[in-house]
Amino acid sequence: MIRRLLAQCTVSDLERAEQWYASLFGRGPDARPMPGLLEWHLGKDFGLQVWSEPDRAGRSTVVLDDTDLDTVAARAGEIGIAHDGPQPGGGARVLLLADPDGNRVVYSGP
């Protein structure tokens, strides 16, 4: 039985990625399980891993469902993350972001 889900992004510069994701989530990582790996525990049973893996960097996509997309968009803009605002998509709205390596971080919500 699956009990937990950790999405993952691969990056070329872990320090730069840590700063970006810490700004996005408003806090530093919750765990550093091993060298080259950061984890944010975004809920009881789910989270995001950020791996230092330069050869695969920038080829990841994660989708995060949020209850207040407008607040996420405003916060992203305030911290300097460029975006085009929430757009219609998939029967809801989506906010498309990209980390410094080009990994897609997609927020969805009402």
Buried (B, 14 or more C-beta within 10 A) or exposed (E): EEEEEEBBBBBBBBEEBBEBBBBBBEEEBEEEEEEEBBBBBBEEEEBBBBBBBEEEBBEBEBEBEBEEBBEBBEBBEEEEBEBEEBEEEEEEBBBBBBBBBEBBBBBBBE
